[in-house]
Structure formats: C-alpha cells, structure tokens
Amino acid sequence: MIQYEIRWAKLPEPVRHRPVLLLTRTSAYAYLNRVIIVEITTTIRAIPQEVRLGRREGLARACVANFDQLHLVPKACLGDVLGRLAPSKELEVKRALGHALDWAELKALVVA
C-alpha cells in the first residue's frame, strides 16, 4: 500500500463496495491498523471538495474523489489495486482537502 493509490474497499452500509483513494503516508502502512481514505464516486458535482479522476488513474470512467467523504477504515477492508493518482493531481488533493476542512492555507493553493 502506498499513499495516493486507488483501491477497491468494502465499506459499511450504505456505501458498500467502491473505489477509494488512500491518503495515509506510505511509511505508516507497515504499522497502522486503520488508514485514511476518501471515497471515489461517479456523482460529479463540480465542487471544490472534488478531484476529477478517470482512465489515467486506472478507473473505468470519469469520477471524482469527494473529500467530504473522508473515512478512517481498517486496512482489512481494502482490496485490489485499481491504479494510482497522477502526480500532477497531488496538489489538487491538498486543495480539495483544504476546502473540505475549511483550511484557508490549503484552499488558496493554485492548481495549474
């Protein structure tokens, strides 16, 4: 497991089985039992809390990581790897997280 990897996850009802983006730093996967993830959904609302994803990241169709849907989950609920976030989108992740948590210093990040 590595940070910014996209995997299948089995989440509690009503979410169930869906792709997620791993946010926990890579070095922590060796010893943490629970990790931070964000849900990926095909419901695109074009809000600042979303990062657009698609085939380039290993997903079958256009979708978004919705940072209003952050979770701390057991590693055991994570399944197969689907892909990885494109490095060019890492700044977008920080900006979207800033909007979700209302952190002005991250909301102000300029994404090219």
C-alpha positions as CSV (number, residue, x, y, z in Angstrom):
1,M,0.0,0.0,0.0
2,I,1.2,3.5,-0.9
3,Q,-0.2,7.0,-0.5
4,Y,-2.3,8.1,-3.4
5,E,-3.0,4.5,-4.5
6,I,-6.6,3.8,-5.7
7,R,-8.1,0.5,-4.4
8,W,-11.3,-1.3,-4.0
9,A,-12.7,-1.1,-0.5
10,K,-15.6,-2.8,1.3
11,L,-17.1,-0.1,3.4
12,P,-20.1,-0.3,5.8
13,E,-23.6,0.3,4.7
14,P,-24.9,2.3,2.9
15,V,-21.6,2.8,0.9
16,R,-20.5,-0.9,0.4
17,H,-18.0,-1.8,-2.3
18,R,-16.4,1.2,-4.1
19,P,-13.0,2.6,-5.1
20,V,-11.2,4.8,-2.7
21,L,-8.1,6.9,-2.7
22,L,-5.5,6.2,0.1
23,L,-4.3,9.3,1.9
24,T,-2.2,7.9,4.8
25,R,1.5,8.4,4.3
26,T,3.3,5.4,2.8
27,S,5.6,4.7,5.7
28,A,2.7,4.3,8.1
29,Y,1.0,1.3,6.3
30,A,3.6,-1.0,7.9
31,Y,2.3,-0.4,11.4
32,L,-1.1,1.2,11.3
33,N,-4.3,-0.9,11.5
34,R,-6.6,1.9,10.4
35,V,-5.9,4.2,7.5
36,I,-7.4,7.4,6.0
37,I,-9.2,7.1,2.7
38,V,-11.5,9.2,0.6
39,E,-14.5,7.8,-1.4
40,I,-14.5,7.9,-5.2
41,T,-17.8,8.3,-6.8
42,T,-19.3,8.8,-10.3
43,T,-21.6,11.5,-8.9
44,I,-19.8,14.6,-10.1
45,R,-21.0,17.9,-8.6
46,A,-18.1,20.1,-9.7
47,I,-17.5,21.5,-6.2
48,P,-14.1,22.5,-4.8
49,Q,-14.0,19.4,-2.5
50,E,-13.7,17.1,-5.5
51,V,-10.7,15.9,-7.5
52,R,-11.6,14.6,-11.0
53,L,-10.3,11.1,-11.8
54,G,-10.6,8.7,-14.7
55,R,-8.8,6.3,-17.0
56,R,-5.4,7.9,-16.4
57,E,-5.7,6.8,-12.7
58,G,-6.9,3.3,-13.6
59,L,-10.7,3.9,-13.3
60,A,-13.2,2.8,-15.9
61,R,-14.9,6.1,-16.3
62,A,-15.0,9.7,-15.2
63,C,-15.5,10.1,-11.5
64,V,-14.2,12.2,-8.5
65,A,-12.6,11.7,-5.2
66,N,-15.0,13.5,-2.9
67,F,-13.1,14.9,0.1
68,D,-16.4,15.5,2.0
69,Q,-16.3,11.7,2.3
70,L,-13.2,11.0,4.4
71,H,-13.0,7.9,6.4
72,L,-10.7,6.1,8.9
73,V,-11.0,2.4,8.0
74,P,-9.3,-0.9,8.9
75,K,-6.7,-1.9,6.4
76,A,-8.5,-5.2,6.2
77,C,-11.4,-3.6,4.2
78,L,-9.0,-2.6,1.4
79,G,-8.9,-4.8,-1.7
80,D,-7.3,-4.9,-5.1
81,V,-5.3,-2.0,-6.6
82,L,-7.1,-0.2,-9.4
83,G,-4.4,2.5,-10.1
84,R,-2.6,5.5,-8.7
85,L,-3.2,9.2,-8.6
86,A,-1.4,11.0,-11.4
87,P,1.4,13.0,-9.7
88,S,0.1,16.2,-11.4
89,K,-3.1,15.8,-9.2
90,E,-1.4,15.7,-5.8
91,L,-1.7,19.5,-5.4
92,E,-5.4,19.2,-6.3
93,V,-5.8,16.7,-3.4
94,K,-4.4,19.2,-1.0
95,R,-6.6,22.0,-2.3
96,A,-9.7,19.8,-2.1
97,L,-8.8,18.7,1.4
98,G,-8.4,22.4,2.4
99,H,-11.9,23.1,1.1
100,A,-13.4,20.0,2.9
101,L,-11.8,21.1,6.3
102,D,-12.1,24.8,5.7
103,W,-8.3,25.3,6.0
104,A,-7.6,28.7,4.2
105,E,-3.9,28.0,3.6
106,L,-4.8,24.9,1.5
107,K,-7.9,26.3,-0.1
108,A,-5.6,29.1,-1.6
109,L,-3.4,26.6,-3.4
110,V,-3.2,27.3,-7.1
111,V,-3.6,24.3,-9.3
112,A,-2.3,24.6,-12.8
